[in-house]
């Protein structure tokens, strides 16, 4: 899901003129490519400062099998800390779920 979210973010930012995100591994005009990661293995590995630098202030989180594993009923401590840090710097969240819980 995080990989899909990154792809969606890239497509959305394409329509905002002040943002130009190269794909991972691409270089533009002789400079090292910068941008959002192609994918993240954990929510906690997403750099909040990177999101802020691209003007991203909201995050859509999928509950089932993404921030809450299939076997668990609660967020991991790392995910909980990341969300609290994000809220502390002004991020807004939208929770998404297609599960039954």
N, CA and C atoms as an extended XYZ file, in Angstrom:
303
Properties=species:S:1:pos:R:3:atomname:S:1:resname:S:1:resid:I:1 pbc="F F F"
N         0.817       -1.202        0.000 N   UNK     1
C         0.000        0.000        0.000 CA  UNK     1
C         0.859        1.264        0.000 C   UNK     1
N         1.960        1.264        0.779 N   UNK     2
C         2.807        2.454        0.799 CA  UNK     2
C         3.395        2.732       -0.579 C   UNK     2
N         3.749        1.672       -1.301 N   UNK     3
C         4.273        1.850       -2.656 CA  UNK     3
C         3.203        2.481       -3.543 C   UNK     3
N         1.979        2.007       -3.418 N   UNK     4
C         0.875        2.569       -4.205 CA  UNK     4
C         0.633        4.027       -3.841 C   UNK     4
N         0.736        4.342       -2.549 N   UNK     5
C         0.531        5.715       -2.102 CA  UNK     5
C         1.598        6.640       -2.682 C   UNK     5
N         2.838        6.168       -2.728 N   UNK     6
C         3.911        6.975       -3.301 CA  UNK     6
C         3.648        7.251       -4.774 C   UNK     6
N         3.166        6.247       -5.503 N   UNK     7
C         2.846        6.426       -6.920 CA  UNK     7
C         1.735        7.458       -7.079 C   UNK     7
N         0.716        7.380       -6.234 N   UNK     8
C        -0.385        8.348       -6.283 CA  UNK     8
C         0.140        9.752       -5.998 C   UNK     8
N         1.003        9.886       -4.985 N   UNK     9
C         1.569       11.194       -4.664 CA  UNK     9
C         2.357       11.755       -5.837 C   UNK     9
N         3.139       10.900       -6.498 N   UNK    10
C         3.907       11.356       -7.654 CA  UNK    10
C         2.972       11.878       -8.749 C   UNK    10
N         1.869       11.163       -8.989 N   UNK    11
C         0.932       11.583      -10.032 CA  UNK    11
C         0.258       12.895       -9.653 C   UNK    11
N        -0.110       13.055       -8.382 N   UNK    12
C        -0.742       14.295       -7.945 CA  UNK    12
C         0.223       15.467       -8.050 C   UNK    12
N         1.468       15.266       -7.624 N   UNK    13
C         2.440       16.349       -7.658 CA  UNK    13
C         2.800       16.750       -9.080 C   UNK    13
N         2.587       15.850      -10.036 N   UNK    14
C         2.845       16.158      -11.440 CA  UNK    14
C         2.007       17.350      -11.898 C   UNK    14
N         0.812       17.481      -11.326 N   UNK    15
C        -0.103       18.541      -11.740 CA  UNK    15
C         0.127       19.857      -11.001 C   UNK    15
N         1.060       19.869      -10.060 N   UNK    16
C         1.368       21.093       -9.332 CA  UNK    16
C         2.653       21.658       -9.928 C   UNK    16
N         2.604       22.806      -10.583 N   UNK    17
C         3.747       23.307      -11.350 CA  UNK    17
C         5.040       23.472      -10.565 C   UNK    17
N         4.978       23.873       -9.281 N   UNK    18
C         6.215       24.139       -8.565 CA  UNK    18
C         6.945       22.866       -8.143 C   UNK    18
N         6.341       21.705       -8.318 N   UNK    19
C         6.983       20.454       -7.935 CA  UNK    19
C         7.438       19.691       -9.160 C   UNK    19
N         8.626       19.165       -9.086 N   UNK    20
C         9.140       18.310      -10.141 CA  UNK    20
C         9.871       17.157       -9.476 C   UNK    20
N         9.282       15.981       -9.493 N   UNK    21
C         9.874       14.832       -8.828 CA  UNK    21
C        10.452       13.862       -9.838 C   UNK    21
N        11.756       13.706       -9.881 N   UNK    22
C        12.325       12.686      -10.754 CA  UNK    22
C        12.040       11.302      -10.199 C   UNK    22
N        12.017       10.336      -11.058 N   UNK    23
C        11.854        8.963      -10.601 CA  UNK    23
C        13.150        8.492       -9.968 C   UNK    23
N        13.074        7.507       -9.039 N   UNK    24
C        14.288        7.020       -8.388 CA  UNK    24
C        15.334        6.615       -9.429 C   UNK    24
N        16.564        7.022       -9.196 N   UNK    25
C        17.643        6.669      -10.099 CA  UNK    25
C        17.848        7.653      -11.235 C   UNK    25
N        16.863        8.486      -11.518 N   UNK    26
C        17.003        9.484      -12.585 CA  UNK    26
C        17.844       10.654      -12.098 C   UNK    26
N        18.527       11.267      -13.002 N   UNK    27
C        19.270       12.488      -12.677 CA  UNK    27
C        18.774       13.585      -13.610 C   UNK    27
N        18.665       14.763      -13.063 N   UNK    28
C        18.193       15.867      -13.899 CA  UNK    28
C        19.260       16.948      -13.974 C   UNK    28
N        19.591       17.367      -15.171 N   UNK    29
C        20.557       18.439      -15.422 CA  UNK    29
C        21.862       18.247      -14.659 C   UNK    29
N        22.360       17.026      -14.605 N   UNK    30
C        23.642       16.754      -13.974 CA  UNK    30
C        23.615       16.730      -12.461 C   UNK    30
N        22.454       16.933      -11.864 N   UNK    31
C        22.366       16.925      -10.408 CA  UNK    31
C        21.875       15.567       -9.934 C   UNK    31
N        22.137       15.288       -8.673 N   UNK    32
C        21.638       14.043       -8.097 CA  UNK    32
C        20.123       14.145       -7.971 C   UNK    32
N        19.438       13.085       -8.358 N   UNK    33
C        17.977       13.078       -8.290 CA  UNK    33
C        17.526       13.109       -6.839 C   UNK    33
N        16.512       13.935       -6.573 N   UNK    34
C        15.917       13.961       -5.245 CA  UNK    34
C        14.431       13.749       -5.406 C   UNK    34
N        13.776       13.363       -4.342 N   UNK    35
C        12.338       13.166       -4.410 CA  UNK    35
C        11.881       12.173       -3.374 C   UNK    35
N        10.658       11.769       -3.495 N   UNK    36
C        10.090       10.810       -2.563 CA  UNK    36
C        10.629        9.420       -2.864 C   UNK    36
N        10.706        8.568       -1.844 N   UNK    37
C        11.197        7.211       -2.091 CA  UNK    37
C        10.225        6.434       -2.967 C   UNK    37
N        10.754        5.464       -3.704 N   UNK    38
C         9.907        4.627       -4.552 CA  UNK    38
C         8.952        3.810       -3.700 C   UNK    38
N         9.428        3.364       -2.553 N   UNK    39
C         8.567        2.624       -1.631 CA  UNK    39
C         9.196        2.649       -0.251 C   UNK    39
N         8.378        2.357        0.758 N   UNK    40
C         8.855        2.285        2.136 CA  UNK    40
C         8.364        0.991        2.741 C   UNK    40
N         9.251        0.346        3.483 N   UNK    41
C         8.865       -0.908        4.121 CA  UNK    41
C         8.035       -0.682        5.374 C   UNK    41
N         8.253        0.439        6.047 N   UNK    42
C         7.488        0.751        7.248 CA  UNK    42
C         7.074        2.216        7.211 C   UNK    42
N         6.027        2.507        7.911 N   UNK    43
C         5.564        3.889        8.015 CA  UNK    43
C         6.638        4.752        8.665 C   UNK    43
N         7.289        4.212        9.685 N   UNK    44
C         8.300        4.963       10.427 CA  UNK    44
C         9.510        5.330        9.573 C   UNK    44
N         9.719        4.648        8.455 N   UNK    45
C        10.879        4.954        7.614 CA  UNK    45
C        10.623        6.120        6.656 C   UNK    45
N         9.411        6.643        6.629 N   UNK    46
C         9.097        7.790        5.774 CA  UNK    46
C         9.546        9.061        6.486 C   UNK    46
N        10.408        9.829        5.831 N   UNK    47
C        10.972       11.042        6.405 CA  UNK    47
C         9.950       12.178        6.351 C   UNK    47
N         9.489       12.599        7.511 N   UNK    48
C         8.497       13.669        7.577 CA  UNK    48
C         9.040       14.979        7.011 C   UNK    48
N        10.312       15.252        7.241 N   UNK    49
C        10.905       16.490        6.719 CA  UNK    49
C        10.908       16.510        5.198 C   UNK    49
N        11.078       15.345        4.584 N   UNK    50
C        11.026       15.256        3.120 CA  UNK    50
C         9.622       15.606        2.629 C   UNK    50
N         8.607       15.076        3.296 N   UNK    51
C         7.229       15.385        2.911 CA  UNK    51
C         6.949       16.878        3.052 C   UNK    51
N         7.392       17.454        4.171 N   UNK    52
C         7.192       18.888        4.406 CA  UNK    52
C         7.884       19.706        3.318 C   UNK    52
N         9.091       19.293        2.933 N   UNK    53
C         9.834       20.056        1.926 CA  UNK    53
C         9.139       20.065        0.566 C   UNK    53
N         8.284       19.073        0.314 N   UNK    54
C         7.521       19.035       -0.931 CA  UNK    54
C         6.120       19.611       -0.765 C   UNK    54
N         5.853       20.203        0.405 N   UNK    55
C         4.569       20.836        0.631 CA  UNK    55
C         3.451       19.875        0.986 C   UNK    55
N         3.791       18.648        1.296 N   UNK    56
C         2.773       17.652        1.656 CA  UNK    56
C         2.423       17.848        3.121 C   UNK    56
N         1.140       18.038        3.410 N   UNK    57
C         0.684       18.272        4.774 CA  UNK    57
C        -0.414       17.315        5.199 C   UNK    57
N        -0.761       16.383        4.343 N   UNK    58
C        -1.791       15.405        4.669 CA  UNK    58
C        -1.372       14.029        4.205 C   UNK    58
N        -1.834       13.012        4.932 N   UNK    59
C        -1.469       11.633        4.623 CA  UNK    59
C        -2.717       10.767        4.682 C   UNK    59
N        -2.879        9.922        3.688 N   UNK    60
C        -3.946        8.925        3.690 CA  UNK    60
C        -3.337        7.622        4.184 C   UNK    60
N        -3.889        7.070        5.248 N   UNK    61
C        -3.377        5.824        5.820 CA  UNK    61
C        -4.404        4.713        5.664 C   UNK    61
N        -3.968        3.583        5.153 N   UNK    62
C        -4.806        2.395        5.056 CA  UNK    62
C        -4.580        1.572        6.312 C   UNK    62
N        -5.645        1.175        6.979 N   UNK    63
C        -5.505        0.429        8.224 CA  UNK    63
C        -5.113       -1.028        8.009 C   UNK    63
N        -5.942       -1.760        7.296 N   UNK    64
C        -5.807       -3.212        7.226 CA  UNK    64
C        -4.597       -3.656        6.423 C   UNK    64
N        -3.736       -4.417        7.078 N   UNK    65
C        -2.522       -4.994        6.491 CA  UNK    65
C        -1.520       -3.946        6.031 C   UNK    65
N        -1.656       -2.733        6.508 N   UNK    66
C        -0.682       -1.695        6.180 CA  UNK    66
C        -0.127       -1.107        7.467 C   UNK    66
N        -0.901       -0.297        8.183 N   UNK    67
C        -0.385        0.203        9.457 CA  UNK    67
C        -0.801       -0.692       10.618 C   UNK    67
N        -1.781       -1.548       10.402 N   UNK    68
C        -2.152       -2.577       11.377 CA  UNK    68
C        -2.068       -3.907       10.648 C   UNK    68
N        -1.210       -4.807       11.152 N   UNK    69
C        -1.030       -6.087       10.458 CA  UNK    69
C        -2.265       -6.967       10.609 C   UNK    69
N        -2.329       -7.984        9.800 N   UNK    70
C        -3.480       -8.885        9.779 CA  UNK    70
C        -3.717       -9.542       11.136 C   UNK    70
N        -2.637       -9.819       11.854 N   UNK    71
C        -2.736      -10.528       13.135 CA  UNK    71
C        -2.933       -9.608       14.329 C   UNK    71
N        -2.728       -8.321       14.156 N   UNK    72
C        -2.789       -7.381       15.277 CA  UNK    72
C        -4.070       -6.562       15.251 C   UNK    72
N        -4.359       -5.970       16.398 N   UNK    73
C        -5.506       -5.086       16.501 CA  UNK    73
C        -5.073       -3.645       16.794 C   UNK    73
N        -3.770       -3.456       16.990 N   UNK    74
C        -3.262       -2.147       17.385 CA  UNK    74
C        -2.100       -1.731       16.497 C   UNK    74
N        -1.841       -0.436       16.470 N   UNK    75
C        -0.684        0.091       15.741 CA  UNK    75
C         0.609       -0.372       16.397 C   UNK    75
N         1.647       -0.519       15.596 N   UNK    76
C         2.961       -0.810       16.166 CA  UNK    76
C         3.434        0.446       16.895 C   UNK    76
N         4.287        0.287       17.906 N   UNK    77
C         4.801        1.477       18.608 CA  UNK    77
C         5.507        2.454       17.665 C   UNK    77
N         6.250        1.938       16.675 N   UNK    78
C         6.942        2.819       15.725 CA  UNK    78
C         5.952        3.634       14.897 C   UNK    78
N         4.883        3.001       14.440 N   UNK    79
C         3.870        3.711       13.659 CA  UNK    79
C         3.172        4.756       14.524 C   UNK    79
N         2.907        4.402       15.764 N   UNK    80
C         2.245        5.335       16.677 CA  UNK    80
C         3.117        6.573       16.925 C   UNK    80
N         4.407        6.361       17.123 N   UNK    81
C         5.341        7.473       17.332 CA  UNK    81
C         5.400        8.356       16.087 C   UNK    81
N         5.483        7.735       14.892 N   UNK    82
C         5.556        8.489       13.639 CA  UNK    82
C         4.310        9.354       13.466 C   UNK    82
N         3.153        8.785       13.738 N   UNK    83
C         1.895        9.531       13.598 CA  UNK    83
C         1.853       10.700       14.582 C   UNK    83
N         2.285       10.471       15.819 N   UNK    84
C         2.310       11.555       16.810 CA  UNK    84
C         3.262       12.672       16.385 C   UNK    84
N         4.435       12.294       15.855 N   UNK    85
C         5.381       13.304       15.367 CA  UNK    85
C         4.770       14.095       14.207 C   UNK    85
N         4.116       13.396       13.297 N   UNK    86
C         3.494       14.054       12.146 CA  UNK    86
C         2.390       15.006       12.604 C   UNK    86
N         1.573       14.573       13.546 N   UNK    87
C         0.524       15.445       14.074 CA  UNK    87
C         1.124       16.676       14.740 C   UNK    87
N         2.255       16.474       15.420 N   UNK    88
C         2.925       17.568       16.116 CA  UNK    88
C         3.425       18.666       15.191 C   UNK    88
N         3.710       18.322       13.930 N   UNK    89
C         4.164       19.351       12.987 CA  UNK    89
C         3.063       19.760       12.008 C   UNK    89
N         1.833       19.352       12.325 N   UNK    90
C         0.688       19.874       11.585 CA  UNK    90
C         0.106       19.003       10.492 C   UNK    90
N         0.541       17.754       10.374 N   UNK    91
C        -0.027       16.875        9.354 CA  UNK    91
C        -1.466       16.524        9.700 C   UNK    91
N        -2.283       16.399        8.687 N   UNK    92
C        -3.663       15.931        8.813 CA  UNK    92
C        -3.724       14.514        8.260 C   UNK    92
N        -4.622       13.706        8.811 N   UNK    93
C        -4.715       12.306        8.401 CA  UNK    93
C        -6.121       11.947        7.961 C   UNK    93
N        -6.179       11.048        7.010 N   UNK    94
C        -7.428       10.446        6.565 CA  UNK    94
C        -7.209        8.945        6.637 C   UNK    94
N        -8.053        8.250        7.414 N   UNK    95
C        -7.934        6.799        7.539 CA  UNK    95
C        -8.836        6.128        6.526 C   UNK    95
N        -8.293        5.132        5.885 N   UNK    96
C        -8.965        4.410        4.820 CA  UNK    96
C        -8.980        2.938        5.195 C   UNK    96
N       -10.073        2.241        4.920 N   UNK    97
C       -10.104        0.812        5.195 CA  UNK    97
C       -11.162        0.148        4.332 C   UNK    97
N       -10.811       -1.008        3.830 N   UNK    98
C       -11.809       -1.816        3.142 CA  UNK    98
C       -12.082       -3.086        3.937 C   UNK    98
N       -11.593       -3.119        5.172 N   UNK    99
C       -11.768       -4.281        6.039 CA  UNK    99
C       -13.050       -4.190        6.844 C   UNK    99
N       -13.269       -5.226        7.636 N   UNK   100
C       -14.499       -5.310        8.425 CA  UNK   100
C       -14.344       -4.750        9.833 C   UNK   100
N       -13.099       -4.412       10.230 N   UNK   101
C       -12.951       -3.907       11.593 CA  UNK   101
C       -13.110       -2.413       11.660 C   UNK   101
